[in-house]
Structure formats: structure tokens, C-alpha cells
Amino acid sequence: MSEIKQVNLPYQTSLLSFFSAVRDLPYPALLDSNHEHFPDTNFDILVANPLARIHPKHSGQPITWYSKPRYELSDTHNPMTLLNELMSLICQEPWAQSAPKDLPFIGGLLGYYGYESGHFVEQLPDTVNHDIDLETLNLGLYSWAVVTAHQTKTTQLIISPWCDQTETADLINRFTSACDDVLVKHELHHAHSFALNTPFTSNMTEADYAQKFASVQAYIQAGDCYQVNLAQRFSSTYQGDTFTAYLALRNVCPTPFSAYLQLSPEQSLLSHSPERFLLCDQGRVESKPIKGTVARGRTQEEDKANADWLLASEKDRAENLMIVDLLRNDLGRTCLTGSIKVPKIFALESYANVHHLVSTVEGRIDRADQAIRVFHQSFPGGSITGAPKIRSMEIIDELEPHERSAYCGSIAYFSANGQMDSSITIRTLVADHGKLHCWAGGGLVADSKCQEEYQETFTKVGKLTHTLEQDFLK
């Protein structure tokens, strides 16, 4: 097979049943757009059983092949450099260059970048407590994908030439059977047991937070920075299947950049993020930073009043503008000169528990393999660091007691045809050998008020923690 193969399947409003059908395969991952709630989102993507993984936690070159290596790569210990090189080779494949450009994923890289992946881009301090046993980043090289396009109401199995005839036949049989598999649907609606052992507790007291808030204000007044994103971590312990928890959270707080990544039987990511980091669609690069948050109202009148207040808030608009300027600079490192634009600024987007101010920054690239380079040069997203970025990250390292791990990193895919999309992993839980962590933070600026910022962190994370405590606490 020298070209990609497209197998039509019955349209799936979600790929949850299909995900259940591939959980026996290594490293399954589901990108879940919740399209029924967010009509602007289009694609759901399911992958499993990668040809290789890039995971720099392990010694030696940070790539593990599960079959004969497809490419000879430089002997580099920097995974960002290796990933750039790998995508350049993939995008040069004749089948990749002739593939349809409107398909989001035809094979390529998919996985997560933890926040600390920024250390592979810049020289940064590393003094926090690393108590989570996840790789700093973990991407699989996937040879096939199930892709649902909601706007055209189509679901396809996309098979790259990396798959042999035996694997191709198995995949077609697996997903054709899953379409009508009553047992799979029964398993989905009667999911495996999950229990939360303890309520979530923070790694900061209110007094701790106030002290760190004061330190940020001192740095701002000294001219070190304009904004710092300060976060606290909430932790619990659990037992059982975290996919059950993901389904419960998906039901109560649907978001357009949801994802479930099964990293091992004891490790997974449950992401319910509302925020896009970077999209590359046929050469157009887009970022949609979120800065500015207010809780939803209890009545229709209160809800509208809260939204109107946020739209008029000078502080939140200034905070948003700082990040827009930062992203314009980040995209300008790799996008074509003169292509950076801001078509939308301070737009209101509403979710289950909060309203957000969201802006849009755009640029252009002219080569398929540039998408991953734009991503790396812009990572991590400015909306979750502060401005200027490097100094803000230094202050975050000083003030936050624990690593952020997957939080404030990104879940991303890089397709062989040059397409790319990625989230900012906020509203995200990390499950690690019986421990469950989630985070919430906010951008602190000169006129921030400590109590309001502290409360905002609970507003952001409350839907996640309260749902799990209400439904699953033993």
C-alpha cells in the first residue's frame, strides 16, 4: 500500500464506544470535541498501538521503537530536536505529500507535552518537587486513526502505508464490528468501577497563597514582570478505572478540547480543556488564548450580568492583551514575516461553570514540517505562564512547590500532511499510580486582588473536584 486508505464507517456522534473497543491495545488516546455542545468544533480522533514512542524520561535516545525503526535519526538527547527531525522525514514521504489536506490526521505524532517540556526550549531553573511518575512528554508515532468530521457527518478509518495487510484487515474488522457491538455499548454505559478515597486537598493553604501572591506583586512592582500565572494543586487518591471518571466529568462539564490518554494501566490523563493552544490548518496557524474568567450566574439575569461585567473589565482586557502581544511575538519566530494578525480580541465564550475572554491570533507557514517547529518555539502557551514568559516561568518555579506535569502543557497531534491541533491542558487531571491531581491558577497583575484570585482558582476547578467527590467519594 503506497497511499493512505480511507474506510467509511457509520457516522459516530462520539468515539466513546470505539475507544472502549481498542483499550486492549497499547497507548490508546481519544481526542473528544463534544461537538453536540460546541458546533464550531469539528473533529474527533482515536488512535492506539503506536509504532514508536518519544519519551525522554528514559536514558539514552528518547525514542522507543516497537517494530523495525522507520527512520534513522540523529543521536540527540533533546526530544524537541528529535521530534522536529522526525516530522521533517515523515512530511517528505510521497504518500504524505499527496494525501488530502483537509483530513486532520492521516498518521503521525500524537500525545502530550508536560509544562516542564519548556526546559527543552529554554534554560530554566528546576527547583520544584517532582513527585509524579509521568514522562515530561510522551508522544506516539501512530500509523492509523479513526476520524469523525461532524460538519460532514462522516466517520472514517484512516490507514497509512505504515500498516501491513494483516494489521489493516484487523483494524477494518475491529471497527466494523464495534459499530453494532451491543457489548461495547453496554460496557460504556455500565463502566468499570471507580472510587475516590479522599476529598481533594490543596498543596497551599490560603495563607501560603497570600504569601506567594505578595511575592508576585513585589516582582511586578520591581519591574521583573507584568503578569505571572500562579497555580495551586489539588490531590486525592483513587482506585478503579479512570475512564469512568472521565465519562462522568464529560457529562457535567463538556468542553471542546477534551481528551483521554491511557498511558499505562496505572497512569492516564483526563483533560476537559476549553482552550486551544495552536492550530495549523493548511498553512494557517491560529492560537486562541484565554485570559479573563468569571463564574456563571445562578439565574439567567445574574449570568448575563456576570458576562457583561467580564466584557467591560479593564483589568481582564489588559491581562488578555498582554498575552496576545506575547503570542504575536512567539508566532513571529517561525511564521512568515508580515503574516501575524489578530482577527478577534476579547470575545466572550461560555462554558458549564465559567465565562471566558478569548482572543484569536493568526499567522502562516509555507511548509508542512514547520507546524511542529511553530509549536515548539511557542511552548508553553503564554496564557498559562505570564509576561515576559521566561521571567514569569522562573518565578513560577520559585513559588509553586510541585511540578505542573501535564497541567499547563499541551495535548497535541502533528499529522503527516502538515495539519496540527493542540490544547492548553487546563481543567486536566493526572492519574498516577493511585494518586489523582488537578490544578487551577490565574494570571496575577498589578491590580489583582488576592482574595478574588484565590477564589477564582476554586471556581475554575470546582466542577471537576465537586463532581468526583459527589459521585465517587467512598
MOZI-V872081 format. One record per backbone hydrogen bond with DSSP energy under -1.0 kcal/mol. CO is the residue of the C=O (numbers start at 1). NH is the residue of the N-H. If there is no record, write none. Layout:
# MOZI-V872081
co:CO nh:NH
co:CO nh:NH
This chain:
# MOZI-V872081
co:5 nh:159
co:7 nh:157
co:15 nh:19
co:16 nh:20
co:17 nh:21
co:19 nh:22
co:22 nh:25
co:26 nh:49
co:28 nh:262
co:29 nh:47
co:30 nh:260
co:31 nh:45
co:32 nh:258
co:34 nh:37
co:34 nh:38
co:38 nh:41
co:42 nh:150
co:44 nh:148
co:45 nh:31
co:46 nh:146
co:47 nh:29
co:51 nh:66
co:52 nh:141
co:53 nh:64
co:54 nh:139
co:55 nh:58
co:61 nh:63
co:64 nh:53
co:74 nh:76
co:78 nh:82
co:79 nh:83
co:80 nh:84
co:81 nh:85
co:82 nh:86
co:83 nh:87
co:84 nh:88
co:85 nh:89
co:86 nh:90
co:87 nh:91
co:90 nh:93
co:93 nh:97
co:94 nh:98
co:107 nh:416
co:108 nh:142
co:109 nh:414
co:110 nh:140
co:111 nh:412
co:112 nh:138
co:113 nh:410
co:114 nh:117
co:115 nh:118
co:116 nh:119
co:117 nh:120
co:118 nh:121
co:118 nh:122
co:129 nh:131
co:129 nh:403
co:136 nh:114
co:138 nh:112
co:139 nh:54
co:140 nh:110
co:141 nh:51
co:142 nh:108
co:143 nh:160
co:145 nh:158
co:146 nh:46
co:147 nh:156
co:148 nh:44
co:149 nh:154
co:154 nh:149
co:155 nh:9
co:156 nh:147
co:157 nh:7
co:158 nh:145
co:159 nh:5
co:160 nh:163
co:164 nh:168
co:165 nh:169
co:166 nh:170
co:167 nh:171
co:168 nh:172
co:169 nh:173
co:170 nh:174
co:171 nh:175
co:172 nh:176
co:173 nh:177
co:174 nh:178
co:175 nh:179
co:180 nh:182
co:181 nh:185
co:182 nh:186
co:183 nh:187
co:184 nh:188
co:185 nh:189
co:186 nh:190
co:193 nh:241
co:195 nh:239
co:196 nh:474
co:201 nh:235
co:205 nh:209
co:206 nh:210
co:207 nh:211
co:208 nh:212
co:209 nh:213
co:210 nh:214
co:211 nh:215
co:212 nh:216
co:213 nh:217
co:214 nh:218
co:215 nh:219
co:216 nh:220
co:217 nh:221
co:218 nh:222
co:219 nh:224
co:220 nh:223
co:227 nh:387
co:228 nh:444
co:230 nh:442
co:232 nh:440
co:233 nh:203
co:234 nh:438
co:235 nh:201
co:236 nh:436
co:237 nh:197
co:239 nh:195
co:241 nh:244
co:242 nh:246
co:243 nh:247
co:244 nh:248
co:245 nh:249
co:246 nh:250
co:247 nh:251
co:248 nh:252
co:249 nh:253
co:258 nh:32
co:259 nh:271
co:260 nh:30
co:261 nh:269
co:264 nh:267
co:266 nh:433
co:267 nh:263
co:267 nh:264
co:268 nh:431
co:269 nh:261
co:270 nh:429
co:271 nh:259
co:273 nh:257
co:275 nh:424
co:279 nh:286
co:280 nh:420
co:281 nh:284
co:283 nh:365
co:284 nh:281
co:285 nh:363
co:286 nh:279
co:287 nh:361
co:289 nh:359
co:292 nh:357
co:294 nh:355
co:299 nh:303
co:300 nh:304
co:301 nh:305
co:302 nh:306
co:303 nh:307
co:304 nh:308
co:305 nh:309
co:306 nh:310
co:307 nh:311
co:308 nh:312
co:313 nh:317
co:314 nh:318
co:315 nh:319
co:316 nh:320
co:317 nh:321
co:318 nh:322
co:319 nh:323
co:320 nh:324
co:321 nh:325
co:322 nh:326
co:323 nh:327
co:324 nh:328
co:325 nh:329
co:326 nh:330
co:327 nh:331
co:328 nh:332
co:330 nh:333
co:331 nh:334
co:331 nh:335
co:336 nh:339
co:341 nh:362
co:344 nh:360
co:347 nh:358
co:349 nh:356
co:353 nh:296
co:354 nh:351
co:355 nh:294
co:356 nh:349
co:357 nh:291
co:358 nh:347
co:361 nh:287
co:362 nh:341
co:363 nh:285
co:364 nh:336
co:367 nh:370
co:368 nh:371
co:370 nh:374
co:371 nh:375
co:372 nh:376
co:373 nh:377
co:374 nh:378
co:381 nh:384
co:382 nh:385
co:382 nh:386
co:385 nh:229
co:387 nh:226
co:387 nh:227
co:388 nh:392
co:389 nh:393
co:390 nh:394
co:391 nh:395
co:392 nh:396
co:393 nh:397
co:394 nh:398
co:395 nh:399
co:396 nh:400
co:401 nh:129
co:404 nh:407
co:405 nh:115
co:406 nh:409
co:409 nh:425
co:410 nh:113
co:411 nh:423
co:412 nh:111
co:413 nh:421
co:414 nh:109
co:415 nh:418
co:419 nh:415
co:420 nh:280
co:421 nh:413
co:422 nh:277
co:424 nh:426
co:425 nh:408
co:427 nh:272
co:429 nh:270
co:430 nh:437
co:431 nh:268
co:432 nh:435
co:434 nh:238
co:435 nh:432
co:436 nh:236
co:437 nh:430
co:438 nh:234
co:440 nh:232
co:442 nh:230
co:444 nh:228
co:445 nh:448
co:449 nh:453
co:450 nh:454
co:451 nh:455
co:452 nh:456
co:453 nh:457
co:455 nh:459
co:456 nh:460
co:457 nh:461
co:458 nh:462
co:461 nh:465
co:462 nh:466
co:463 nh:467
co:464 nh:468
co:465 nh:469
co:466 nh:470
co:467 nh:471
co:468 nh:472
co:469 nh:473
co:472 nh:196
